């Protein structure tokens, strides 16, 4: 579990509370099921790396209190985040796209 999340004790699958979204996203590098990686910086920048090819974007909390991302020039998406917890330890995040309901999971590296 990332040190910055040690004070939290959510259940597996519990929605990340709005007050914890920034901490959840910036706690460390996230590795997705397909091997891609993403880092969320405190300043709202994000880098998604797939097969060694980095892409820079932006992230923010939208008007509905959801995690949202922007990938230039025009792609925007919002997601609901849920904790991935194993043996009482936060190990990652599950992302559900608010538009089509698609899901993907990432684990803290």
Secondary structure, 3 states (H helix, E strand, C coil): CCHHHCCCCCCCCCECCHHHHHHHHHCCCEEECCCCEEEECCCCEEEEEECCEEEEEEEEECCCCCEEEEECCCEEEEEEEEEEEECCEEEEEEEEECCCCCEEEEEEC
